[in-house]
């Protein structure tokens, strides 16, 4: 498939982080072939030439309960996308993250076409719901993994996979003076970065706990400033409204997570990619997660792992504290931050970064085109 003819690529992206990764993959595919794009994604992939079928934020529904409540809406989107891909006779379908949403598209495409199917960002079958392995074998031609332990897991089960590596392998700390100047911050302050998550439901459940933590922590640590990097405009204004009337030194920024983490020694982070970003930037995270009780009961009964934070999964042990569900309280966050102060993290930070390198985007793009 790596000839110079125009290749029709279908793509589905449901998250901002996936939009960044998807756009980089498309850029690398374009180095080897002419590409026509179809599907749905965010602004980064759109800038590469995609006319998105609908707003990708419609796919940002998480957990187990919320997707069930929105199942008819999600099925309509799956149907529209499948019809588009078959109508345009795409050669390749790339699903970036959102494996549960993509699954029916893979299945429907394989039933009636020879379209090559690629899942970028491994479904977390190594952690829970291992029954999904059967469908991955049947309907997905290639799984592109960010982490080596995921690639090992799939290869052990005879699933075609490749280790891309994670872009955080190249992540470097921002210059402190530049960050302080840009955000008008006092160099004499101690900084703690707070990352409430990128989804509305995460902010709903976790931000009140984080703000209660700020209230308690600031009483004991008057020289602290709290930094909150919002992931997008909607989140920025949502958080800004919730901060209204609070008399604590909280700095809210937009798209500046690496800047805020670079000048902080510790962070309070909602479980997800941000926990790894924090650790790679040598800002020791307290890893938190909370959802509605029904979601948690269902998920916890299916988990096959003892910890959930990405840095801990890569290390194979709990180095950074994890406060999940009922343990996620403002008092427990206070205690966990104190514990982090007494631990030497230098070797851990270095080991994490070394473990993130993989084949890279160019080799993965060639692999996709050669399917």
Secondary structure, DSSP 8 states (H G I E B T S, - for coil): --SSS-EEEEEEE-SHHHHHHHHHHHHHHHHHS-EEEEEE--HHHHTTT---SS-GGGG---SSHHHHHTHHHHHHHHHHHHHHHHHHT-SEEEEES-HHHHHHHHHHHHHH---EEEEES--STTTB-GGGHHHHHHH-SEEEESSHHHHHHHHHTT--EEE---GGGG-----HHHHHHHTT--TTSEEEEEE--SSHHHHHHHHHHHHHHHHHHHHH-TTEEEEEEESSHHHHHHHHHHHTT--S-EEEEES-HHHHHHT-SEEEEESSHHHHHHHHTT-EEEEEE---HHHHHHHHHHB-SS---HHHHHHTS--S-EEEGGG--HHHHHHHHHHHHTS--HHHHHHHHHTT--S-HHHHHHHHHT-
